[in-house]
Amino acid sequence: MKKAVALPFYAKATLVLLGLILMVYIGIIGKSIIIPMFIAFLVAMLLLPITRFQENKLRFPRIVACLVSPILFLILLSGVGYFLGTQVAQFKDDIPEFSNQIVELFNNAQIYIAEHFDVTEQEQLDYLRQNVEKTFQTGSSLVSGAILSLTSLLLNGGFIFLYTFFFLLYRSHLLKFLIWSFGPQQQDKVIDVSSSVQGIIKQYLIGLMIQVVLITGMLYLAFSIIGIKYAFLFAMLCGILNLIPYIGIFSATVIASLITLATGEPIQVLYMIIAIIVVNSIDGNIIMPKIIGSKVQVNSFMVFVGLIIAEAIWGVAGMFLAIPILAIVKIICDEVKDLQPIGFLLGEEEQVRPMFEKYYKRYFYNQQEEPIEQHLAEENEAEDSENDNESEENKTS
């Protein structure tokens, strides 16, 4: 048996750097294919328990179960989109009133600045005129980038649906390919790592969905008590944008505060900001550690770096996908011995066990539709029986 050649550190560092450069280059030129495929992979992992339930409990054929699950998910998204659309339509009807209140607030602010800071209204207008063009250019570029990302996502919705269907339908086939790609001595390790990674990824994705629902519910309750108009719209906006750490919740808070300032009272804006800070603190200290667990949590520095890189490569869509990508990379690095230092670099110091870990293990780790070893054994038996049949036919002939 040949011994593995140990490369020096500079050689390993060079190979890692070249690999990263190649991955970034492929990500840039192939983003129109990679982004829908990766979103479909996440959706397929999220729908896998539902698909297995249909196959094992309801006795649906695999192809039917793999088709029904994405359709149910699409119906759910359509319902949420319709409800948000009605909220946006109501907001559209109030735009004239909103504009008048913004103008009134601006005039009051001008008078206040002129009286207390000795800056005339004409000087204020000159200053605004000098900076407003640059501000609008920056804002329009951000808005156009977000609209283009949303439009491309909607156009790629059909591809995402098909990718999800095929990921669910050929999941066992793809897993066998992954196992077969490694040597016989590494297959047991690959089986263990793949099973663990599947369970933890599903745990992470379901935890994110629970997080969005809880944040939306708590903020909706708080906004309703405060008496904020469009309470559900702002709560859903904060819940979804919270998937983008730091930047998302800050942007949602600014948008909601500006609209509330124009449609309500200034004290409501203060209460709204306090409610968002309290809910965000509950999310960071209770919801995330207890439901998701630190095993899939990425530290703040790596999150910040990942957001910058992902936005530079994939734009706004990359900001949403940065955290799942980092979490999946951390999960794989934690399970592979040679990559555990990278997993440690991405993670936190303390390890907090998820509150529902036993339920995740029960439904995601142990609930395999068929053990991988059984798949391989059945294939070997089928090949042996075919060979025996061919030999008998040759003898009789």
Stockholm file with secondary structure:
# STOCKHOLM 1.0

chainA/1-397         MKKAVALPFYAKATLVLLGLILMVYIGIIGKSIIIPMFIAFLVAMLLLPITRFQENKLRFPRIVACLVSPILFLILLSGVGYFLGTQVAQFKDDIPEFSNQIVELFNNAQIYIAEHFDVTEQEQLDYLRQNVEKTFQTGSSLVSGAILSLTSLLLNGGFIFLYTFFFLLYRSHLLKFLIWSFGPQQQDKVIDVSSSVQGIIKQYLIGLMIQVVLITGMLYLAFSIIGIKYAFLFAMLCGILNLIPYIGIFSATVIASLITLATGEPIQVLYMIIAIIVVNSIDGNIIMPKIIGSKVQVNSFMVFVGLIIAEAIWGVAGMFLAIPILAIVKIICDEVKDLQPIGFLLGEEEQVRPMFEKYYKRYFYNQQEEPIEQHLAEENEAEDSENDNESEENKTS
#=GR chainA/1-397 SS CCCCCCCCHHHHHHHHHHHHHHHHHHHHHTHHHHHHHHHHHHHHHHHHHHHHHHHHTSCCCHHHHHHHHHHHHHHHHHHHHHHHHHHHHHHHHTHHHHHHHHHHHHHHHHHHHHHHHCCCHHHHHHHHHHHHHHHHHHHHHHHHHHHHHHHHHHHTHHHHHHHHHHHHHTHHHHHHHHHHTSCGGGHHHHHHHHHHHHHHHHHHHHHHHHHHHHHHHHHHHHHHHHTCTTHHHHHHHHHHHTTSTTHHHHHHHHHHHHHHHHHSCHHHHHHHHHHHHHHHHHIIIIIIIIIICGGGCCCHHHHHHHHHHHHHHHTHHHHHHHHHHHHHHHHHHHHSGGGHHHHHHHSCSSCCCCTTHHHHIIIIISCCSSCHHHHHHHHHHHHHHHHHHHHHHHHHC
#=GC SS_cons         CCCCCCCCHHHHHHHHHHHHHHHHHHHHHTHHHHHHHHHHHHHHHHHHHHHHHHHHTSCCCHHHHHHHHHHHHHHHHHHHHHHHHHHHHHHHHTHHHHHHHHHHHHHHHHHHHHHHHCCCHHHHHHHHHHHHHHHHHHHHHHHHHHHHHHHHHHHTHHHHHHHHHHHHHTHHHHHHHHHHTSCGGGHHHHHHHHHHHHHHHHHHHHHHHHHHHHHHHHHHHHHHHHTCTTHHHHHHHHHHHTTSTTHHHHHHHHHHHHHHHHHSCHHHHHHHHHHHHHHHHHIIIIIIIIIICGGGCCCHHHHHHHHHHHHHHHTHHHHHHHHHHHHHHHHHHHHSGGGHHHHHHHSCSSCCCCTTHHHHIIIIISCCSSCHHHHHHHHHHHHHHHHHHHHHHHHHC
//
